[in-house]
């Protein structure tokens, strides 16, 4: 089968990394895959190998995109812009497309009715819509009126070999490399308002931990000024977060909205427990046996308390988390589920 993956940009972000890893895994079982970004990013870190479409939302660029889609049997749109791109690329080509919803579709409840109607119409044009967890699938069916028979639940996943499990030797080496000791918290991800990194950092400080902040974004300058403390280490954007995770006792994610975050899967594969806000599909990844969930509206004290609870039993929680991720959230088994879905979509077209 020839499969075209459309991503929003060529920036190294969760959806783009997943698209590349899924393409690689599907290639390993005999499919031909091409990944095309709908825009080029100015970000320093790019995901690859990815081609970049030439102005796909102009008349000439749309024709080029349709020519690319016509060479494939199925198109997958990864993320919101991928939905528009997949719909555009398959117009007049008689090629089916599958949309992968990467965030929390319930976030659409807060936008305008006009936008919900427009997005709902685009979703219903897809041969199949992939939701990352059951509650997201239910919302897409009931609120966005996508036929239930066209919705498939296939979770996010990470390559099992991307991050090795932590052991005493790896922890010592990582802490030596990063110059940290004692209790260590990792805050990994984009430094944006949606992720609320200020809450995670403040809670780590209250818990008496050194904090490793890995990521860049618009809040970086303000955060550096607010937390000008020797126990807060701003590392900037890091492609391979293994050393950050190996140096840490717990990963903290305090986002306002999420889908099924890859960073939690990475932490679990590393054997690092997590404290995270109960948003999106996070409860699929974090529970009392693998870390701590805190309410979406948790304050600094609640997050700090959860961090200290995890410190008390970090090794066991981390081992439980690794088992969960290996059982349910690695790219090998997940790619087989995509294989069966794409075969059904192709055969039905």
N, C-alpha and C positions, 0 to 999 in steps of 0.2 A: 504494500500500500504506500502511496505517496502522500505525505502529510505536510501541510504548511502551517507553521506556528507564527502567529502575529503577536508581537509584544508592543507595549506603549512606547518604550525607548530602548536604547542600547546601554542604558545605565545599569550598573550592577545593583539591582534591587531584588526583593524576594520573588516577585512574579517572573522577572526576566531570568533569574537563576533557575527557577523551577522549570521554565520552558526549555532552557538549554539542557538541563539534566534529563527531563522527560524525553526530549528529542534523542539524546544519546542512548537512553535506555530502550526506546522503541527501535532505534537503529540496530541495537544489539540483538533484537529478536527478528530482524529481517525487513523492517520497514525503511523507506527512504524519507528522510526528514530535512526540511529547510526552515530556518528561523529568520524572520524578517522583522526588524523594528520599524515602527511607523514614524519615528522621529529620532534624530541624533541628539544626544545629551551633551551638555558642557561639563558634565561631571568628570573628575579625574579617573575614576574607576569605571571601566566599561566591562560588560559581560560579553563573552565571545565563545565560539565564533558566531557572529550575527551580521547579516546584511542590513542595510538601511534603505528603506523605500524612499523614492524621490517625490517629495511633496504629494503624498497619497490622497489628500483631501482636496486637490485641485483636479479639474477635468482631465488634464494630461496624465497626472500622477495616478488618478483612479484607473485610467485605461491600462497603465503599466501594471498596476496592482492586480487587475483582473487577468491580465496575461500571465502573471506569475501564478495566480490561483488556478487557472485553467490547466496548468501542468500537474496539478495535484488531484488526489481523489477526495480529500477532506481538508477543511481549514479549521484550525483551532484559534479562537481569539482569547488571549490571556488578559483578563482585567478589563476595566471600563472602556478604555480607548480601543482595546482589542475587539470589543463588541461592535463598535462602529466600523472599524477596519474590516472585520470579518464579513459583516453585512455588505459593505461596499464592494469588497473583493469578489463576492460570490454572485452579485447581481449580473444577470445575463449569462453566467457561466455554467449554470445547472450543477454547481458543486455545492454539497451540503456544508454547513458549518456548525461547530460546537463551541459554545461559549463557556469559559471557566470563570466563575464568579469568585474573586479573590478576597474581597472584604466582607463586611457584614451587610447584607442587603437590607437589613432593618434600618440602616442609616438613611435609606431613602424615605423613611416615614417623616423625616424632618425637612424634606425639600418640597418644592412646589408640586402641586397636583399635575401641572402641565408637564413637568419633567418626568414624573412618575409614569404618566401616560405614554410619553415618547419612549422611555426606556422599556416599559412593558411591551410595547409594540415590537421593538427590536428583539427583545428576548423571545417573543413568541414566533419570530421568524427563524430562530435557530432550530436545527434538527434535534439538538439535545443541549441541555444546560447542566453544567456540573456545579454542584454546591459542595462546600468543604465540610459541612456537618449537618445533621438532620434538621435542626431548627432553622437553618438558613434555607434548606430545601422547602420546608413548610411555608416560610414567608414568601418565597418566590412563587409557590403555587397559589396561596390564598390572596396575597396582597398584590402581586404582579400578574396574576391570572395566567401563569405558565402552566400548560397541561401537566398534571402530575406524572403521566407516563413518559414525558420528555425530560424529566429531571433525574439526574443520577447523583448520588452522594459518593464522592471520591475525595478523601482528605489530602491535605498538603503532605509533602514527603521530602526527605533529604537523603542524599546518597549515604549509605551506611558507613562507607569508608572515609567520608569527608573529615570526620573528627574522631581521633582515637580516644578510648576511655581514659580518664585520669588515673594515675597511680602515684605513689610517693615520689618516684623518680621524675615523672613528668611535672608534678607540682613543684618540686624543688627547682627544676630547670626553668620553668615558666616564671616563678617568683624571682629567681635570680635575674632573668632577662629583663623583667619589668621593674625590678627594684622594690618589691613590696613584701610585707610579712604580716603575721597576725591574722585577724579575720578580714576577709576580702570579699567585696561585693562587685559583681560585674553589671554594668548598665550598657547594653549594646543595641544600637539602632540609630535611626535618623534623629537628629536633635531638632525636633519640630514640636509645635504646640500639641498636636494630636497625640504624641508619644508621652508628653508630660515628664520629661527627664528630670526637671527640677524637683518633682515629688520623690522620685526614686533616690536621687542624690541626697536630698535633705533627710530622708528616712534612714539611709545608710549611715549618715553622720550621727543621727540620733542613736543608732544601734551600736555606735563605737567602732565602725568598720572603715577600712581603707576602701575607696571606691575607684574602680577602673572604668572610665567612660570611653567607649569605643564607638565612634561615629561622628559624622559632620552634619551640618545643617544650619538653618538661619538663626537658631537660638545659641549657637556655639559662643559667640562673643559675650552675650549677656550671662550665660552660665559660667563662663570663665571668671567674669567679674564678680558674680554673686557668690561663687564657691572658690574664692581665692584661698584655699586651705591646703596645706601640704599633704593631707590625707585624701585629697581628690586629684586623681591623675587623668588629665585629658589626653587621650592617645590619638585623636583624629580618626579619619577613616582607615579601617584595616580590612584587607581582603580576607585573610585567613585569621579567624578569631580564635583558633584553637588555643594559642598561648594565653589569651585573655581568660578563656573559660577554665583552662587547666590551673591557672593561678588563683582562681576564685573559689569561694565556698558556696556561693549562691548567686544566681542571676535574678535581677529584679526588673520587671516590666510593668509600668504603671500607665499604660495607654488608655486614652478615652474611648477609642474604638479599635477593633482588630478583627481579623478573619481567623485564621489558624496559623499563628506566627511561626515561621521557620526558625527563628532564633530560639524559641522554646524547645523545638525538636533538636536543634544542634546542642543546646545545653544538656538535654536529657541523654543524647548519644555520648556526650562527654562524661556522663555520670554526675552532673551538677544539678542539684535541685533548684526549684524556681519559686519565687514569690511573684504573683501576677494579679492584676485586676480582673474581675469576673466580667469580661466583655466578650462579644462575638462568640467564637468557638473555643475560647481559652480553657473552659472547663473540660473539654475533651482531652487536654494535655496535662493539666495541673489539678491535683487533688490532694487529699490529706495524706496519701501514701507516697506522693512524689514531691510535695512542697506545700505551699499555702496559697489559696485564693483569698483575695480581699475584695470587699465590695467595690463596685465601679466608682463610687463617690468617696472612697476611703481617704482619710487624712494622713498626715505624716506619722502621727502616733500609731495608727492602726498598721500602716505598712512597716514601721520600725518594729512593732511587736511581732509581726509575722516573720520578719527577718531573724529576730532573736530566737523564735521558736524553731526555725529551720536550722540555725547554727547548732542547736542542741542535739540534732539528729541528722546532720547533713549527709554523712556517708551512707546510711541506710536509705534515706530518701533518694539520694542520687542513684544508687543501684536500682531501686524500684523504677525510677524514671527511665533509666537506660533500657530496662527490660520492656517497658511499655513502648518506647520509641522503636525498638528493634522489632517488636511484634506487629506494630500497626502503622508506622509512619516512615518507612524507608522506601526508596524509589523503585527497588526491584519488584516487590509485590504490587505496588501501586501502578507501575507501568503495565502490568498484565491486565489490571482492571481497565486501564485506558485502551489497551489493545482490543479487548472484547467489545467495549463501547464503540470504538471507531469502526470495527468490523460491522457491527449492527447498523451503524449510521450509513456506511458505504453501501451495504447490501440493500438497504431500504430506499436508497436514492434512485 
